[in-house]
Amino acid sequence: MKNDKIKNQYRVNEQIRAKEVRVVNDGGSTVVSTRQALDMARSQGVDLVEISPNAEPPVCRLIDYSKFLYQQKKHAKEMKAKQVKVEVKEIRFGPQTDEHDYQFKLKHAKEFLDNGNKVRAYVFFRGRSILFKEQGEVLLLRFANDLEEYGKVEQMPALEGKKMFLYLAPKKAGAVKKSQQKMDRERREAETLNVSNEKGQATETSSNGIFANAKNGEDILKKLQNE
């Protein structure tokens, strides 16, 4: 079916209805009658292929039609292969995720975004842990802020049933990336932190940063700072 679609895109030889056509080749182009163009094609043992029917006059090439179709199919296949398939990778947290687990998942999220994939991070509230939904929101906001260099927020934290979701998309190609050495050093430094400092680290983000975009962001920060 796909091959027939490509084949039916073009008029060939006697199928061309225009009275005159522009014949293009490596040396340039010339406008001649369609009858004359057909005679040129026959004398060279090739076909007259209409490649631009909407031009005035229509543009044609003198080429072997089978070879022309092969080139078109090959080009279409190459273009399809170059298309980047974007996947959505999931990262799951609990409302009281410890620092080591957080850094582990942060590293994976950086890799996902670096490879051009989207990230859907969520906090799952089991049973009465739904009471800590504000803590889950702060966790996701910290996560988004730590990934600011790698991705952009598509959707701020939003509660859907027992899950609070955050959506991130990779930044465009060409964005400045940290070296692997720097990333490894930061990971080692983070792993040496005491878990008891987790709450303090969550509030390091300025109120002018990503917290400012969250619903009740300032209230959440004040509450954390007073605890």
Secondary structure as UniProt FT lines:
FT   HELIX           2..7
FT   TURN            8..9
FT   STRAND          11..12
FT   HELIX           13..15
FT   STRAND          20..25
FT   TURN            26..27
FT   STRAND          28..33
FT   HELIX           34..44
FT   STRAND          47..52
FT   TURN            53..54
FT   STRAND          59..63
FT   HELIX           65..82
FT   STRAND          88..93
FT   TURN            95..96
FT   HELIX           99..114
FT   TURN            115..116
FT   STRAND          118..124
FT   HELIX           127..132
FT   HELIX           133..146
FT   TURN            147..150
FT   STRAND          151..160
FT   TURN            161..162
FT   STRAND          163..170
FT   TURN            173..174
FT   HELIX           180..191
FT   HELIX           195..197
FT   HELIX           198..202
FT   TURN            207..209
FT   HELIX           210..213
FT   TURN            215..216
FT   HELIX           217..226
//
